[in-house]
Amino acid sequence: MQKVAIRRLFIGLFTGYALCNESTTPLYEACLRAMSDNDEGDTSVPVDDICLWVKWLIKGFLSDERTLYSITNTLQDADSRRTSLVALAYIGYLVSQDRPLDSYFTAVWEQCAGHNFTFDQTWRKIGHVLGWGSVRHSLQHIGTDTQPSVIITQMMFCILRSDDNLDSLLTTAKHSVAPSVVASLTLGILYTKQAFEIPDQFTRLSEKDISYITHLADKFSSDSEKSL
């Protein structure tokens, strides 16, 4: 596990969240809970809660092949919520393995499709809308309610339509059904992949914030290595 990669993941997550919220406290709490919580309490967490999504992204990012198999093996007869979360964990794994961003859509389809009709129907809409000129109409076509399959598909759309530009990413995320979640996850993934650097005008994190986030990321990296 490269500490640089997980540091970038955390800084990207926090920067994206801070651009949509005055306080990053909920995200701090989400990260602290991410490695200690089991999956049993997930059904009670609202789907637009950042805690739920960050937990599953980090879960996948810190997984080895064996752990990832145990996660994806739960897809049999899974509902849309579970399928969407497993898909995000798989994306986290792809990020950690430095797979190309343009391979994510197909990779997730091959790994997660065929288990839940709602997820399948929503995910495949990315192929319909990527060429559309209107971001707003594209996201509305994907979905207009905070269903888990809509949130993760809109996140994937933002990644593919970011054009290596933070302004474009934020404009797109603001039209999603869960702007805080979509902006945080998307920026975390893209920043880890070094798709772009974060300009100073977008950095709302203080030096103290960065120091704490780096410490938190190093703890995750260390704990993950101990568990392997």
C-alpha positions as CSV (number, residue, x, y, z in Angstrom):
1,M,0.0,0.0,0.0
2,Q,1.5,3.3,-1.1
3,K,1.0,6.0,1.5
4,V,1.0,8.7,-1.1
5,A,-2.0,7.1,-2.9
6,I,-4.1,6.9,0.2
7,R,-3.1,10.4,1.3
8,R,-4.3,11.7,-2.0
9,L,-7.5,9.7,-1.7
10,F,-8.3,11.3,1.7
11,I,-7.3,14.8,0.6
12,G,-9.5,14.5,-2.5
13,L,-12.4,13.2,-0.5
14,F,-12.2,16.0,2.1
15,T,-11.6,18.8,-0.6
16,G,-14.7,17.7,-2.6
17,Y,-16.8,17.5,0.6
18,A,-15.6,20.9,1.8
19,L,-16.6,22.6,-1.5
20,C,-20.2,21.6,-0.8
21,N,-20.3,22.0,3.0
22,E,-19.2,24.4,5.7
23,S,-18.1,21.7,8.0
24,T,-16.1,18.5,7.3
25,T,-16.9,16.9,10.7
26,P,-19.3,14.3,9.2
27,L,-16.6,13.2,6.9
28,Y,-14.0,12.9,9.7
29,E,-16.5,10.7,11.6
30,A,-17.1,8.7,8.5
31,C,-13.4,7.9,8.0
32,L,-13.0,7.0,11.7
33,R,-15.9,4.5,11.5
34,A,-14.9,3.1,8.1
35,M,-12.6,0.4,9.3
36,S,-14.3,-0.5,12.6
37,D,-17.9,-0.9,11.4
38,N,-19.3,-4.1,10.1
39,D,-21.9,-4.2,7.3
40,E,-24.9,-5.0,9.4
41,G,-25.7,-1.4,10.3
42,D,-25.6,-0.2,6.7
43,T,-29.3,-0.8,6.0
44,S,-30.2,1.9,8.5
45,V,-27.9,4.6,7.0
46,P,-29.6,7.0,4.5
47,V,-28.2,6.5,1.0
48,D,-27.2,10.2,0.8
49,D,-25.1,9.9,3.9
50,I,-21.4,10.4,3.1
51,C,-20.5,7.9,5.9
52,L,-22.0,5.0,3.9
53,W,-20.2,5.8,0.6
54,V,-16.8,6.7,2.0
55,K,-16.8,3.5,4.1
56,W,-17.3,1.3,1.0
57,L,-14.9,3.2,-1.2
58,I,-12.2,2.8,1.5
59,K,-13.1,-0.8,2.0
60,G,-12.4,-1.5,-1.6
61,F,-9.3,0.7,-1.8
62,L,-7.7,-1.2,1.1
63,S,-8.7,-4.7,-0.2
64,D,-6.4,-7.3,-1.6
65,E,-7.7,-9.9,-4.1
66,R,-8.9,-12.3,-1.4
67,T,-10.8,-9.6,0.5
68,L,-12.3,-8.2,-2.7
69,Y,-13.6,-11.7,-3.6
70,S,-15.3,-12.0,-0.3
71,I,-17.0,-8.6,-0.9
72,T,-18.1,-9.3,-4.5
73,N,-19.2,-12.8,-3.5
74,T,-22.2,-11.2,-1.6
75,L,-23.8,-9.9,-4.8
76,Q,-25.9,-13.0,-5.3
77,D,-29.5,-11.9,-4.9
78,A,-28.4,-8.5,-3.6
79,D,-30.7,-5.5,-3.7
80,S,-29.9,-2.3,-5.5
81,R,-28.4,-0.7,-2.4
82,R,-26.0,-3.6,-1.7
83,T,-25.1,-3.9,-5.4
84,S,-24.3,-0.2,-5.6
85,L,-22.1,-0.3,-2.5
86,V,-20.2,-3.4,-3.8
87,A,-19.7,-1.6,-7.1
88,L,-18.2,1.3,-5.3
89,A,-15.9,-1.0,-3.3
90,Y,-14.8,-2.5,-6.6
91,I,-14.1,0.9,-8.0
92,G,-12.0,1.6,-4.9
93,Y,-10.0,-1.5,-5.6
94,L,-9.5,-0.5,-9.3
95,V,-8.2,2.9,-8.1
96,S,-5.7,1.2,-5.7
97,Q,-4.5,-1.0,-8.6
98,D,-4.0,2.0,-10.8
99,R,-6.4,0.8,-13.5
100,P,-7.2,3.4,-16.2
101,L,-10.3,5.5,-15.5
102,D,-11.8,4.7,-18.8
103,S,-11.9,1.0,-18.0
104,Y,-14.1,1.5,-14.8
105,F,-17.5,1.5,-16.5
106,T,-16.9,-1.8,-18.3
107,A,-15.1,-3.4,-15.4
108,V,-17.9,-2.6,-13.0
109,W,-20.5,-4.0,-15.5
110,E,-18.6,-7.2,-15.9
111,Q,-18.2,-7.7,-12.1
112,C,-21.6,-6.4,-10.8
113,A,-24.2,-6.7,-13.6
114,G,-26.8,-9.5,-13.6
115,H,-27.5,-9.4,-9.9
116,N,-30.0,-6.6,-9.6
117,F,-32.3,-5.3,-12.3
118,T,-32.5,-1.7,-11.0
119,F,-28.7,-1.3,-10.7
120,D,-28.2,-2.8,-14.2
121,Q,-30.8,-0.5,-15.8
122,T,-29.3,2.6,-14.1
123,W,-25.7,1.8,-14.8
124,R,-26.1,1.2,-18.5
125,K,-27.6,4.7,-18.9
126,I,-24.1,6.1,-18.8
127,G,-23.6,4.7,-22.3
128,H,-26.7,6.6,-23.4
129,V,-25.8,10.0,-22.1
130,L,-22.0,10.4,-22.4
131,G,-22.3,12.2,-25.8
132,W,-25.1,14.5,-24.7
133,G,-24.3,18.2,-24.6
134,S,-26.4,19.0,-21.5
135,V,-25.0,17.8,-18.1
136,R,-28.3,18.6,-16.4
137,H,-30.3,16.5,-18.8
138,S,-27.8,13.7,-18.7
139,L,-28.0,13.4,-14.9
140,Q,-31.8,13.7,-15.0
141,H,-31.9,10.8,-17.5
142,I,-29.8,8.7,-15.1
143,G,-32.2,9.5,-12.3
144,T,-33.9,12.1,-10.2
145,D,-34.2,10.5,-6.8
146,T,-31.6,9.5,-4.2
147,Q,-31.5,5.8,-5.0
148,P,-28.1,4.2,-4.4
149,S,-27.9,3.1,-8.1
150,V,-28.5,6.7,-9.2
151,I,-25.9,8.1,-6.9
152,I,-23.1,5.8,-8.0
153,T,-24.0,6.0,-11.6
154,Q,-24.0,9.8,-11.5
155,M,-20.6,9.6,-9.8
156,M,-19.3,7.5,-12.6
157,F,-20.7,10.0,-15.1
158,C,-18.9,12.8,-13.4
159,I,-15.6,11.0,-13.5
160,L,-16.0,10.3,-17.3
161,R,-17.2,13.9,-18.0
162,S,-14.7,15.7,-15.8
163,D,-12.4,16.5,-18.7
164,D,-9.5,16.8,-16.3
165,N,-11.0,20.0,-15.1
166,L,-12.2,20.8,-11.5
167,D,-14.6,23.5,-12.6
168,S,-16.3,21.0,-14.9
169,L,-16.4,18.4,-12.2
170,L,-18.0,20.7,-9.6
171,T,-20.6,22.0,-12.1
172,T,-21.6,18.5,-13.0
173,A,-21.7,17.3,-9.3
174,K,-24.0,20.2,-8.3
175,H,-26.6,18.9,-10.7
176,S,-26.5,15.4,-9.1
177,V,-29.1,14.0,-6.6
178,A,-26.5,14.0,-3.8
179,P,-23.9,16.8,-4.6
180,S,-21.8,16.3,-1.4
181,V,-21.4,12.6,-1.9
182,V,-20.8,12.8,-5.7
183,A,-18.3,15.6,-5.4
184,S,-16.4,14.0,-2.5
185,L,-16.2,10.5,-4.1
186,T,-15.4,11.8,-7.6
187,L,-12.7,14.2,-6.5
188,G,-11.2,11.6,-4.2
189,I,-10.9,9.1,-7.0
190,L,-9.6,11.6,-9.6
191,Y,-7.1,13.1,-7.3
192,T,-5.8,9.7,-6.3
193,K,-5.4,8.9,-10.0
194,Q,-3.6,12.2,-10.4
195,A,-6.0,13.2,-13.1
196,F,-5.4,16.8,-12.0
197,E,-4.0,18.9,-9.1
198,I,-6.3,20.9,-6.9
199,P,-5.9,24.7,-7.6
200,D,-5.3,26.9,-4.6
201,Q,-8.6,28.7,-5.0
202,F,-10.4,25.4,-4.4
203,T,-8.5,24.4,-1.4
204,R,-10.6,25.2,1.7
205,L,-8.7,22.9,4.0
206,S,-6.3,24.6,6.4
207,E,-2.8,23.3,7.1
208,K,-4.1,21.8,10.3
209,D,-6.8,20.0,8.3
210,I,-4.2,18.6,5.9
211,S,-2.0,17.5,8.8
212,Y,-4.9,15.6,10.4
213,I,-6.1,14.1,7.2
214,T,-2.5,12.9,6.4
215,H,-2.2,11.4,9.9
216,L,-5.6,9.7,9.4
217,A,-4.6,8.3,6.0
218,D,-1.3,6.9,7.4
219,K,-3.2,5.2,10.1
220,F,-5.5,3.5,7.6
221,S,-2.5,2.5,5.5
222,S,-0.7,1.0,8.5
223,D,-3.8,-0.8,9.8
224,S,-4.5,-2.3,6.4
225,E,-0.9,-3.6,6.1
226,K,-1.2,-5.2,9.5
227,S,-4.4,-7.0,8.5
228,L,-3.0,-8.6,5.4
